């Protein structure tokens, strides 16, 4: 498998696949929310936008949904870029 990078630092407008999620870094409500939104290994994801301030949220597309994630949550998600 290709090397992985955290979703927090993944480049914008590139497709990736969720390789792993470090559930231990997340509070129970955060982990539940991610699962409800469909975040899991093998799911396609794309970073759409980052807040201009370093601590702001990250907008991601998962499936046909656009969701905002706190940077700490995005840091717990490892993704692998799609070839091409």
Secondary structure, DSSP 8 states (H G I E B T S, - for coil): ----EETTTS-TT-EEEEEEE-GGGS-HHHHHHHHHHT--TT-EEEEEEE-SSTTS-EEEEETTEEEEE-HHHHHTEEEEE---
